[in-house]
Amino acid sequence: MRFRVHMAAAALLTASLVISYAQTSSTTPAKKHAPAKKMAEPAGPTVQEQIQELRTEMQGQIDQLKSDLANKDEQLRQAQQAAADAQAAAAKAEADATAQQQAFTENAAAVTTLQSTVSDLKTNQASLADTVSTETTNIKKQITNPDAIYFKGTTLSFTGSFIAAETSNRTAATGGDVNTPFTGVPLQNSEAYNLSEFYGTGRQSRLAFRATGKLPSVTLTGYYEMDWLGAGVTSNSNQSNSYVLRQRQLWADAKTTGGWDISGGQGWSLATETTQGLTRGTEILPATIDAQYEPGFVWTRQYGFRLSKDFGKSFFLGAAVENAETLNPGGNNLPSNVLLGSAGTSGGLFNAGESASGSNLANYSFNYTPDFIVKMALEPGWGHWEVFGIERNFRDRIYPCLTATSTSSGCEVASASTTPYNSTAVGAGIGGGFRGPLVSGNKVTIGLKGLWGQGIGRYGSSTITDVTLRPDGVISPVHAFSALSTLELNPTPKFMMYFNYGGDYVARDWTLNGTTQVGYGNYSADMSGCGIEPASTSSNPTTDPITPGNSTYGCKGNNKDVQEFTAGYWWNVITGPHGRLRQGIQYSLIRRDLWSGNPGSPANAAAGGYNPGGGAHGDDNMIFTSFRYYLP
């Protein structure tokens, strides 16, 4: 505004100067005639005076305008200052309001945090109290009722140990205890078939001991299991029932977090079914009281070294080398000029005893190699599945003869050379099986397992035979088959019922030596005395029907198969922290069949020496009871 006032004053001043100059120029023209003198007029203000007066007046106005402008500038400055002060006050008020809001928010958050902290403190206090109570309870439990014993970082446990009071009752006597000799079931109408037997025993009582040590990347386990199902030379039931402690399992295991599992020692064969991958100690056995389990059950319990790998908890692969043992060759008219094994020698720590008839109580084969087993297991989400293979290598030493003999006491085939030599043969088998629940919670479980091959008889629970011999002494592995089916019902945690059906089968394997049939299951085997109980006038009634080679009452047929149906239950009467009291009953119907042979002559029928069918079988009804206390 001051600038505009200055401009207006300058414009007015300029206009005044222009007008004054114009008036001066118009009042001084050229002189032509002297004007007539007029009457003198009084002198007025001059132009200079007027300009000066105007200047003075304009200067006063300008000064007034400057003063007014200065006042207005001052007022504007004061107004701007007031506005700035007001804006500053407003900003301060806003800042104060924001600060108050922030303080309120912070106070609210602090209150919420405090409330949460108080709540957490209450929860932690309750949790701490519960933890202290739980820990106190656990400490008291570990002191008064420990699950395991801790020794230098190693856990020691006796879980699996039990004391058993059991009975076995058979309608046909086998001369066995709680173990049933499946190939010793009496034939129909034989002496023992007409007698029943009852035995009470505590020999299956078991003592188990496990030591476990955990390292950052590996878990070490040692396991020792024993019972009293062994017999020493002086063991008997006459008065003190003095049976000896027996080694069942004794192995060590190392399992890494990467899935590798290495173990060695005596235990269940890798061919035995497991429930968790291929891990030792998870074998699933028939639920029978009978300590020989069930025909068709595939197993051995022997030395073995195995290596397995877990691939993602669903696929498992393993291999094992296990101790081999060749069962004595089975069959008729076998040559005896061979060496396959021998009775044990006491100096070699083997059983060197003989039975009353002079036969060896134990046979130890001179093994060529161990048995080799590979196994694959799958757990795809339903059940446990297995496939496995077994390779066995048999060997004997043959002593040829220049002259053949007609009996089994010497060489069946003559040879151009009498130089002894070794002969080998390979046996092999393939097996598999599965086990899985039909109802959730494992209330109903089914299972099936089998093994087929040649030379695998000892892996069947009946242990019928592995091999036979050719007339020249060469080993011939016998074809065999074992299978076991299982149904288990678990309606409650305390009660379990089981149903098994299984069998072991061995095929015929014989050849001709001239007109003589040599080998296993041959048709020429004398069966005239099978199933015949001799009259009391017999010169030797207790041995004639069952003595191989008896000219009057022979029964030389070889075992064909053993089959058994079993039903039973287990009831956990008491289960708690102090142990388990368990009771069970088992019923079994077993049948043993022989391969048919020569029935004999009808002319011998009057003397009781004729078997019309040329075959024979025996059956037995068995009832077992068990009353056990298991350590917790």
C-alpha positions as CSV (number, residue, x, y, z in Angstrom):
1,M,0.0,0.0,0.0
2,R,2.9,2.3,0.8
3,F,4.2,1.9,-2.8
4,R,0.8,2.9,-4.3
5,V,0.7,6.0,-2.1
6,H,4.2,7.0,-3.2
7,M,3.2,6.5,-6.8
8,A,0.1,8.7,-6.5
9,A,2.1,11.6,-4.9
10,A,4.7,11.4,-7.6
11,A,2.0,11.6,-10.3
12,L,0.4,14.6,-8.7
13,L,3.7,16.4,-8.4
14,T,4.5,15.7,-12.1
15,A,1.1,17.0,-13.2
16,S,1.6,20.3,-11.2
17,L,5.0,20.9,-12.8
18,V,3.6,20.4,-16.3
19,I,0.7,22.9,-15.7
20,S,3.0,25.5,-14.2
21,Y,5.3,25.4,-17.2
22,A,2.5,25.8,-19.6
23,Q,1.1,28.9,-17.8
24,T,4.5,30.5,-17.8
25,S,5.0,30.0,-21.5
26,S,1.6,31.5,-22.5
27,T,2.1,34.8,-20.4
28,T,5.3,36.0,-22.1
29,P,4.6,36.6,-25.9
30,A,6.7,39.0,-28.1
31,K,6.3,42.8,-27.5
32,K,4.7,44.8,-30.4
33,H,3.2,47.8,-28.7
34,A,3.5,49.1,-25.3
35,P,0.2,48.4,-23.6
36,A,-1.7,51.2,-22.1
37,K,-1.0,51.6,-18.6
38,K,-3.7,50.5,-16.5
39,M,-4.5,51.0,-13.0
40,A,-2.0,49.0,-10.9
41,E,-3.5,45.9,-9.3
42,P,-2.4,44.4,-6.1
43,A,0.3,41.7,-6.7
44,G,-0.9,38.0,-6.2
45,P,1.0,34.9,-5.2
46,T,3.5,33.9,-7.8
47,V,3.6,30.5,-9.6
48,Q,6.6,29.5,-7.6
49,E,4.8,30.3,-4.4
50,Q,1.8,28.4,-5.6
51,I,4.0,25.4,-6.5
52,Q,5.8,25.7,-3.3
53,E,2.4,25.9,-1.5
54,L,1.2,22.9,-3.5
55,R,4.4,21.1,-2.7
56,T,4.0,21.8,0.9
57,E,0.4,20.7,0.8
58,M,1.3,17.5,-1.2
59,Q,4.2,16.9,1.1
60,G,1.9,17.1,4.1
61,Q,-0.5,14.7,2.4
62,I,2.3,12.4,1.5
63,D,3.6,12.6,5.1
64,Q,0.1,11.9,6.3
65,L,-0.2,9.0,3.9
66,K,3.2,7.7,5.0
67,S,2.1,8.0,8.6
68,D,-1.2,6.3,7.8
69,L,0.7,3.7,5.9
70,A,3.1,3.2,8.7
71,N,0.3,2.9,11.1
72,K,-1.4,0.4,8.9
73,D,1.8,-1.5,8.5
74,E,2.2,-1.5,12.2
75,Q,-1.4,-2.7,12.6
76,L,-0.8,-5.3,9.9
77,R,2.4,-6.4,11.6
78,Q,0.5,-6.6,14.9
79,A,-2.3,-8.5,13.2
80,Q,0.2,-10.9,11.6
81,Q,2.0,-11.2,15.0
82,A,-1.4,-11.9,16.6
83,A,-2.2,-14.4,13.9
84,A,1.2,-16.0,14.3
85,D,0.7,-16.0,18.1
86,A,-2.7,-17.5,17.6
87,Q,-1.4,-20.1,15.2
88,A,1.4,-20.9,17.6
89,A,-1.1,-21.1,20.4
90,A,-3.3,-23.3,18.2
91,A,-0.4,-25.5,17.3
92,K,0.6,-25.7,20.9
93,A,-2.9,-26.5,21.9
94,E,-3.0,-29.2,19.2
95,A,0.3,-30.6,20.3
96,D,-0.9,-30.6,23.9
97,A,-4.1,-32.3,22.8
98,T,-2.1,-34.9,20.8
99,A,0.3,-35.3,23.7
100,Q,-2.7,-35.8,26.0
101,Q,-4.3,-38.3,23.5
102,Q,-0.9,-40.1,23.3
103,A,-0.6,-40.1,27.0
104,F,-4.2,-41.5,27.3
105,T,-3.4,-44.2,24.7
106,E,-0.2,-45.1,26.4
107,N,-2.0,-45.2,29.7
108,A,-4.7,-47.4,28.2
109,A,-2.0,-49.7,26.7
110,A,-0.2,-49.7,30.0
111,V,-3.4,-50.6,31.8
112,T,-4.0,-53.4,29.2
113,T,-0.4,-54.6,29.5
114,L,-0.7,-54.6,33.3
115,Q,-4.0,-56.5,33.1
116,S,-2.4,-59.0,30.8
117,T,0.7,-59.2,33.0
118,V,-1.5,-59.8,36.0
119,S,-3.4,-62.5,34.1
120,D,-0.2,-64.1,32.9
121,L,1.1,-64.0,36.4
122,K,-2.0,-65.7,37.6
123,T,-1.8,-68.3,34.9
124,N,2.0,-68.8,35.4
125,Q,1.4,-69.1,39.1
126,A,-1.3,-71.7,38.5
127,S,1.0,-73.4,35.9
128,L,4.0,-73.2,38.2
129,A,1.9,-74.7,41.0
130,D,0.7,-77.4,38.7
131,T,4.3,-78.0,37.4
132,V,5.7,-78.1,40.9
133,S,2.9,-80.5,41.9
134,T,3.5,-82.7,38.8
135,E,7.3,-82.6,39.3
136,T,6.8,-83.4,42.9
137,T,4.5,-86.3,42.0
138,N,7.0,-87.5,39.4
139,I,9.9,-87.3,41.9
140,K,7.9,-89.2,44.4
141,K,7.0,-91.8,41.8
142,Q,10.6,-92.1,40.6
143,I,11.6,-92.6,44.2
144,T,8.8,-94.9,45.3
145,N,7.8,-96.5,42.0
146,P,10.4,-95.8,39.3
147,D,9.7,-96.8,35.7
148,A,13.4,-97.4,35.2
149,I,16.7,-97.3,37.0
150,Y,19.2,-94.6,36.0
151,F,22.9,-95.5,36.0
152,K,25.4,-93.0,34.7
153,G,23.0,-91.6,32.1
154,T,21.8,-95.1,31.1
155,T,18.2,-96.2,31.6
156,L,17.8,-99.7,33.1
157,S,14.5,-101.5,32.8
158,F,13.0,-104.9,33.6
159,T,9.8,-104.4,31.6
160,G,8.8,-107.6,29.9
161,S,9.7,-109.9,32.8
162,F,7.0,-112.1,34.2
163,I,6.4,-115.0,36.5
164,A,4.2,-117.8,35.0
165,A,2.1,-120.6,36.4
166,E,0.9,-122.7,33.4
167,T,-0.6,-126.0,32.5
168,S,-0.8,-128.1,29.4
169,N,-3.4,-130.9,28.9
170,R,-3.3,-133.1,25.8
171,T,-5.7,-135.9,24.8
172,A,-2.7,-137.7,23.1
173,A,0.5,-137.8,25.0
174,T,3.6,-136.2,23.4
175,G,6.0,-136.3,26.3
176,G,6.4,-132.6,26.0
177,D,6.0,-129.7,28.5
178,V,4.5,-126.3,27.6
179,N,6.4,-126.6,24.2
180,T,4.5,-128.9,21.8
181,P,6.7,-131.1,19.6
182,F,4.6,-130.7,16.5
183,T,6.3,-133.5,14.6
184,G,5.9,-135.8,17.6
185,V,2.1,-135.8,17.7
186,P,1.1,-139.5,18.1
187,L,-0.4,-141.3,15.2
188,Q,-3.9,-142.7,15.5
189,N,-4.1,-145.9,17.5
190,S,-0.5,-145.8,18.6
191,E,0.2,-146.3,22.2
192,A,0.7,-142.7,23.2
193,Y,-2.4,-141.8,21.2
194,N,-4.5,-143.7,23.7
195,L,-3.0,-141.8,26.7
196,S,-3.6,-138.2,27.7
197,E,-1.1,-136.1,29.6
198,F,-1.1,-133.2,32.0
199,Y,1.8,-131.0,33.0
200,G,2.1,-128.0,35.3
201,T,5.1,-125.8,34.9
202,G,6.6,-122.4,35.8
203,R,9.4,-122.8,33.2
204,Q,8.2,-120.2,30.8
205,S,8.7,-117.5,33.5
206,R,10.9,-114.8,31.9
207,L,13.5,-112.4,33.1
208,A,14.1,-109.4,30.7
209,F,16.7,-106.7,31.2
210,R,17.1,-103.6,28.9
211,A,19.8,-100.9,29.1
212,T,19.3,-97.7,27.0
213,G,21.7,-94.8,26.6
214,K,20.9,-91.8,24.4
215,L,23.5,-89.7,22.7
216,P,22.9,-86.6,20.6
217,S,22.7,-88.6,17.3
218,V,22.4,-92.3,18.3
219,T,20.5,-94.4,20.8
220,L,22.3,-97.4,22.2
221,T,20.4,-100.5,23.5
222,G,21.4,-103.7,25.1
223,Y,18.9,-106.4,25.8
224,Y,19.1,-109.7,27.7
225,E,16.2,-112.1,28.0
226,M,16.1,-115.6,29.6
227,D,13.7,-118.3,30.8
228,W,13.9,-121.8,32.2
229,L,12.9,-123.8,29.2
230,G,16.3,-125.4,28.9
231,A,17.3,-128.8,30.3
232,G,20.6,-129.9,31.6
233,V,21.9,-133.5,31.6
234,T,20.5,-134.0,35.1
235,S,17.3,-131.9,34.7
236,N,14.1,-133.8,35.6
237,S,10.6,-133.4,37.2
238,N,11.1,-136.2,39.7
239,Q,11.2,-134.0,42.8
240,S,12.9,-130.6,42.5
241,N,12.0,-129.7,38.8
242,S,15.6,-128.7,38.4
243,Y,15.6,-127.0,35.0
244,V,18.4,-124.6,33.9
245,L,18.3,-121.0,32.9
246,R,18.2,-120.6,29.2
247,Q,19.5,-117.8,26.9
248,R,16.6,-116.5,24.8
249,Q,18.0,-113.2,23.5
250,L,21.2,-111.3,24.0
251,W,21.9,-108.5,21.6
252,A,23.1,-104.9,21.3
253,D,21.7,-102.2,19.0
254,A,22.7,-98.7,17.8
255,K,20.0,-96.6,16.1
256,T,20.9,-93.2,14.6
257,T,18.7,-90.2,14.2
258,G,19.4,-90.5,10.4
259,G,17.5,-93.8,10.3
260,W,20.4,-96.3,10.3
261,D,20.0,-99.3,12.6
262,I,22.9,-101.7,13.4
263,S,22.6,-104.6,15.8
264,G,24.2,-107.9,16.6
265,G,23.8,-110.8,19.0
266,Q,21.3,-113.6,19.6
267,G,17.7,-112.6,18.9
268,W,14.8,-113.1,16.6
269,S,15.7,-113.7,12.9
270,L,15.2,-110.9,10.4
271,A,12.6,-113.2,8.8
272,T,10.4,-112.9,11.9
273,E,7.6,-110.4,11.5
274,T,8.0,-107.0,13.2
275,T,5.5,-104.2,13.9
276,Q,7.7,-101.1,13.6
277,G,9.9,-101.0,10.6
278,L,12.7,-103.6,11.1
279,T,13.6,-102.6,14.6
280,R,14.7,-105.3,17.0
281,G,12.4,-105.8,20.0
282,T,9.2,-105.1,18.0
283,E,8.6,-108.7,16.8
284,I,5.0,-109.8,16.7
285,L,4.6,-113.3,17.9
286,P,1.5,-115.6,18.0
287,A,-0.4,-114.9,21.2
288,T,-0.3,-118.5,22.2
289,I,0.6,-119.9,25.6
290,D,2.3,-122.8,23.8
291,A,6.0,-121.9,23.8
292,Q,6.5,-123.5,20.4
293,Y,3.9,-121.0,19.1
294,E,2.1,-122.3,16.0
295,P,2.8,-124.3,12.8
296,G,3.3,-121.9,9.9
297,F,4.9,-119.2,12.1
298,V,8.2,-118.3,10.4
299,W,11.0,-117.7,12.9
300,T,14.4,-118.6,14.4
301,R,16.0,-117.2,17.4
302,Q,19.8,-117.2,16.9
303,Y,22.9,-115.2,16.3
304,G,22.6,-112.5,13.7
305,F,24.2,-109.3,12.6
306,R,21.9,-106.9,10.7
307,L,21.9,-103.5,9.1
308,S,18.7,-101.6,8.2
309,K,17.7,-98.1,7.0
310,D,14.5,-96.2,7.7
311,F,13.4,-94.1,4.7
312,G,10.8,-91.6,5.9
313,K,9.1,-93.8,8.5
314,S,7.2,-95.6,5.7
315,F,9.8,-97.6,3.8
316,F,12.5,-99.8,5.5
317,L,15.2,-102.0,4.0
318,G,17.5,-104.3,5.8
319,A,20.0,-107.2,5.4
320,A,21.3,-109.8,7.9
321,V,23.8,-112.6,8.2
322,E,22.6,-115.2,10.7
323,N,23.8,-118.5,12.1
324,A,23.1,-121.5,10.0
325,E,22.1,-125.0,11.1
326,T,21.1,-127.9,8.8
327,L,18.5,-130.2,10.2
328,N,19.4,-133.9,9.9
329,P,18.6,-135.2,6.4
330,G,15.1,-136.7,6.3
331,G,13.9,-139.6,4.2
332,N,14.4,-143.3,3.8
333,N,17.2,-145.5,2.4
334,L,19.6,-142.7,2.7
335,P,23.3,-143.3,2.3
336,S,25.4,-143.0,5.4
337,N,28.8,-142.5,3.8
338,V,28.5,-138.7,4.3
339,L,29.6,-136.3,7.0
340,L,27.3,-133.4,7.5
341,G,27.8,-132.6,11.1
342,S,28.2,-134.3,14.5
343,A,27.1,-134.4,18.0
344,G,28.6,-131.7,20.2
345,T,31.8,-132.1,22.1
346,S,32.0,-130.9,25.6
347,G,35.4,-129.4,24.9
348,G,33.7,-127.2,22.3
349,L,31.0,-126.2,24.7
350,F,28.3,-128.1,22.7
351,N,25.9,-130.7,24.0
352,A,27.5,-134.1,23.8
353,G,24.8,-136.1,25.5
354,E,23.0,-139.1,24.0
355,S,19.5,-140.5,24.5
356,A,18.8,-143.9,26.1
357,S,18.7,-145.4,22.6
358,G,22.1,-144.0,21.8
359,S,21.0,-141.2,19.4
360,N,22.5,-137.7,19.7
361,L,20.5,-135.2,21.7
362,A,21.7,-132.4,19.5
363,N,23.2,-132.2,16.0
364,Y,25.6,-129.5,15.0
365,S,26.1,-129.1,11.2
366,F,29.4,-128.0,9.8
367,N,28.1,-124.9,8.2
368,Y,29.5,-123.8,4.8
369,T,28.3,-120.1,5.2
370,P,25.8,-118.3,7.4
371,D,22.3,-117.8,6.2
372,F,21.7,-114.5,4.3
373,I,18.4,-112.6,4.6
374,V,17.2,-109.4,3.0
375,K,14.0,-107.8,3.9
376,M,11.8,-104.8,2.9
377,A,9.0,-103.4,5.0
378,L,6.3,-100.9,4.1
379,E,4.0,-98.9,6.3
380,P,1.9,-96.9,3.8
381,G,-0.7,-95.8,6.3
382,W,-2.7,-99.0,6.7
383,G,-0.9,-101.9,8.2
384,H,2.6,-103.3,8.1
385,W,3.8,-105.1,5.0
386,E,6.9,-107.2,4.5
387,V,8.7,-109.0,1.7
388,F,11.9,-111.0,2.4
389,G,14.3,-113.5,0.9
390,I,16.5,-116.2,2.4
391,E,19.6,-117.9,0.9
392,R,21.1,-121.0,2.5
393,N,24.2,-123.0,1.6
394,F,24.5,-126.6,2.5
395,R,27.6,-128.8,2.4
396,D,28.6,-132.4,3.2
397,R,31.7,-134.5,2.7
398,I,31.1,-137.7,0.7
399,Y,33.2,-140.9,1.1
400,P,32.7,-143.0,-2.1
401,C,32.8,-146.8,-2.1
402,L,33.9,-149.2,-4.8
403,T,31.0,-151.4,-3.9
404,A,27.5,-150.3,-3.4
405,T,25.5,-151.7,-0.4
406,S,21.8,-152.4,-0.2
407,T,21.2,-150.8,3.1
408,S,21.6,-147.4,4.5
409,S,24.6,-148.4,6.6
410,G,27.0,-147.7,3.7
411,C,27.3,-146.5,0.1
412,E,24.2,-146.6,-2.0
413,V,26.2,-146.0,-5.2
414,A,29.5,-147.4,-6.2
415,S,32.2,-145.1,-7.5
416,A,35.3,-145.5,-9.6
417,S,37.3,-143.5,-7.0
418,T,37.3,-143.7,-3.3
419,T,38.7,-140.2,-2.8
420,P,36.5,-138.1,-0.4
421,Y,35.2,-134.9,-1.7
422,N,32.9,-132.0,-0.6
423,S,29.5,-131.4,-2.2
424,T,27.5,-128.2,-1.9
425,A,23.9,-127.2,-2.6
426,V,22.0,-124.0,-2.4
427,G,18.6,-123.5,-0.7
428,A,16.5,-120.3,-1.0
429,G,13.1,-119.0,-0.1
430,I,10.9,-116.0,-0.5
431,G,8.3,-114.8,2.0
432,G,6.0,-112.0,2.9
433,G,3.1,-110.9,4.9
434,F,1.0,-108.2,6.3
435,R,-0.8,-107.2,9.5
436,G,-3.3,-104.4,9.9
437,P,-6.5,-103.2,11.7
438,L,-10.0,-103.7,10.3
439,V,-11.6,-101.4,12.9
440,S,-10.2,-98.1,14.3
441,G,-8.3,-98.4,17.6
442,N,-7.0,-101.9,16.6
443,K,-10.2,-103.5,17.9
444,V,-10.0,-106.0,15.1
445,T,-6.7,-107.0,13.5
446,I,-5.9,-109.5,10.7
447,G,-2.6,-110.9,9.6
448,L,-1.2,-113.3,7.1
449,K,2.4,-114.5,6.6
450,G,4.1,-117.2,4.6
451,L,7.4,-118.6,3.3
452,W,8.0,-120.8,0.3
453,G,11.2,-122.3,-1.0
454,Q,13.6,-125.2,-0.8
455,G,15.8,-126.0,2.2
456,I,13.9,-123.6,4.5
457,G,12.3,-126.2,6.8
458,R,14.0,-125.0,10.0
459,Y,12.4,-121.6,9.6
460,G,8.9,-123.2,10.0
461,S,7.8,-123.7,13.6
462,S,7.5,-127.5,13.1
463,T,11.1,-127.9,11.9
464,I,10.2,-130.9,9.7
465,T,13.4,-131.1,7.6
466,D,15.7,-129.1,5.4
467,V,17.3,-131.6,3.1
468,T,17.5,-135.1,1.9
469,L,20.2,-137.1,0.2
470,R,20.6,-138.6,-3.2
471,P,21.9,-142.2,-3.5
472,D,25.4,-140.9,-4.1
473,G,25.3,-138.7,-1.0
474,V,24.7,-135.4,-2.7
475,I,22.5,-133.0,-0.7
476,S,19.0,-132.2,-2.2
477,P,17.2,-129.3,-0.5
478,V,13.5,-130.2,0.0
479,H,10.7,-127.9,-1.1
480,A,8.7,-126.6,1.8
481,F,5.9,-124.1,2.5
482,S,4.8,-122.4,5.8
483,A,1.8,-120.0,6.3
484,L,0.0,-118.6,9.3
485,S,-3.2,-116.5,9.4
486,T,-4.3,-114.5,12.4
487,L,-7.4,-112.8,13.7
488,E,-7.3,-110.7,16.9
489,L,-10.1,-109.0,18.7
490,N,-9.6,-106.3,21.3
491,P,-13.0,-105.2,22.5
492,T,-11.5,-103.5,25.6
493,P,-8.0,-102.7,26.7
494,K,-8.1,-105.5,29.2
495,F,-9.4,-108.3,27.0
496,M,-8.0,-109.9,23.9
497,M,-9.2,-112.9,21.8
498,Y,-7.1,-114.5,19.1
499,F,-7.7,-117.1,16.4
500,N,-4.8,-118.7,14.4
501,Y,-4.7,-121.2,11.6
502,G,-1.3,-122.3,10.2
503,G,0.7,-125.1,8.8
504,D,4.1,-126.3,7.7
505,Y,4.3,-128.5,4.6
506,V,7.2,-130.5,3.0
507,A,7.1,-132.0,-0.4
508,R,8.2,-135.4,-1.6
509,D,11.8,-135.5,-2.9
510,W,13.2,-139.0,-3.9
511,T,15.0,-140.7,-6.7
512,L,15.7,-144.3,-7.8
513,N,18.9,-146.2,-7.1
514,G,18.2,-149.1,-9.3
515,T,14.8,-150.3,-8.0
516,T,15.2,-148.7,-4.6
517,Q,13.5,-145.4,-3.8
518,V,16.0,-143.1,-2.0
519,G,14.9,-139.8,-0.5
520,Y,12.1,-138.1,1.3
521,G,8.4,-139.2,1.1
522,N,9.1,-142.2,-1.2
523,Y,6.2,-144.5,-1.9
524,S,8.2,-147.6,-0.9
525,A,8.3,-146.6,2.8
526,D,6.9,-149.4,5.0
527,M,3.6,-148.1,6.4
528,S,2.2,-151.5,7.5
529,G,2.5,-150.8,11.2
530,C,1.2,-147.2,11.2
531,G,-1.8,-146.6,13.3
532,I,-1.7,-150.1,14.8
533,E,-1.4,-150.8,18.5
534,P,0.2,-154.2,19.0
535,A,-1.5,-156.9,20.9
536,S,-0.2,-157.7,24.4
537,T,1.3,-160.9,23.0
538,S,3.8,-158.9,21.0
539,S,7.4,-159.6,22.0
540,N,8.0,-155.8,22.3
541,P,4.7,-154.0,22.3
542,T,6.0,-150.6,23.3
543,T,8.5,-150.2,20.4
544,D,7.3,-152.3,17.5
545,P,4.7,-149.9,16.0
546,I,7.1,-146.9,16.0
547,T,10.5,-148.4,15.5
548,P,11.8,-147.6,11.9
549,G,12.8,-150.7,10.0
550,N,10.8,-153.2,12.1
551,S,10.0,-156.1,9.8
552,T,6.6,-156.8,11.2
553,Y,5.1,-153.5,12.3
554,G,7.0,-150.8,10.3
555,C,5.9,-147.1,10.2
556,K,8.6,-145.3,8.2
557,G,6.6,-142.7,6.4
558,N,7.9,-139.1,6.4
559,N,6.1,-136.1,7.7
560,K,4.1,-134.4,5.1
561,D,2.6,-131.5,7.0
562,V,1.5,-130.2,10.4
563,Q,-1.6,-128.1,10.7
564,E,-3.1,-126.4,13.8
565,F,-6.2,-124.3,14.6
566,T,-5.9,-122.2,17.8
567,A,-8.4,-120.1,19.7
568,G,-7.7,-118.3,23.0
569,Y,-7.9,-115.2,25.1
570,W,-5.9,-113.1,27.5
571,W,-7.5,-111.1,30.3
572,N,-5.6,-108.4,32.2
573,V,-7.3,-109.0,35.6
574,I,-5.3,-106.1,37.3
575,T,-3.3,-103.4,35.5
576,G,-1.6,-100.6,37.3
577,P,1.6,-98.9,38.4
578,H,2.6,-102.0,40.4
579,G,2.4,-104.5,37.6
580,R,-0.1,-106.6,35.7
581,L,-1.9,-109.8,36.6
582,R,-2.9,-111.7,33.5
583,Q,-4.9,-114.9,32.9
584,G,-5.3,-116.8,29.6
585,I,-6.7,-120.0,28.1
586,Q,-5.7,-121.6,24.8
587,Y,-7.4,-124.4,22.9
588,S,-5.7,-126.0,19.9
589,L,-6.6,-128.8,17.5
590,I,-3.5,-130.1,15.8
591,R,-3.1,-132.7,13.0
592,R,0.1,-134.3,11.7
593,D,0.1,-136.1,8.3
594,L,2.6,-138.6,6.9
595,W,3.3,-139.1,3.2
596,S,1.6,-142.3,2.1
597,G,3.8,-145.3,1.4
598,N,3.7,-149.1,1.1
599,P,0.6,-150.4,3.1
600,G,2.1,-153.8,3.5
601,S,0.5,-157.2,2.7
602,P,-3.1,-158.0,3.4
603,A,-1.8,-161.3,4.6
604,N,-0.4,-159.5,7.6
605,A,-3.8,-158.0,8.6
606,A,-4.5,-160.8,11.0
607,A,-1.3,-160.1,12.8
608,G,-2.1,-156.4,12.8
609,G,0.6,-155.5,10.3
610,Y,-1.4,-154.0,7.5
611,N,-2.4,-150.4,6.8
612,P,-5.0,-150.4,4.1
613,G,-4.6,-146.7,3.0
614,G,-0.8,-146.7,3.1
615,G,-1.0,-143.4,4.9
616,A,-1.2,-142.2,8.5
617,H,-2.0,-139.2,10.6
618,G,-2.3,-138.2,14.2
619,D,-4.4,-135.5,15.9
620,D,-4.4,-134.0,19.3
621,N,-6.7,-131.7,21.3
622,M,-4.8,-129.4,23.6
623,I,-5.8,-127.0,26.4
624,F,-3.3,-124.6,28.0
625,T,-3.8,-122.3,30.9
626,S,-1.6,-119.4,32.1
627,F,-1.6,-117.2,35.2
628,R,1.1,-114.5,35.0
629,Y,2.4,-111.5,36.9
630,Y,4.2,-109.0,34.8
631,L,6.6,-106.5,36.2
632,P,5.5,-102.9,35.5
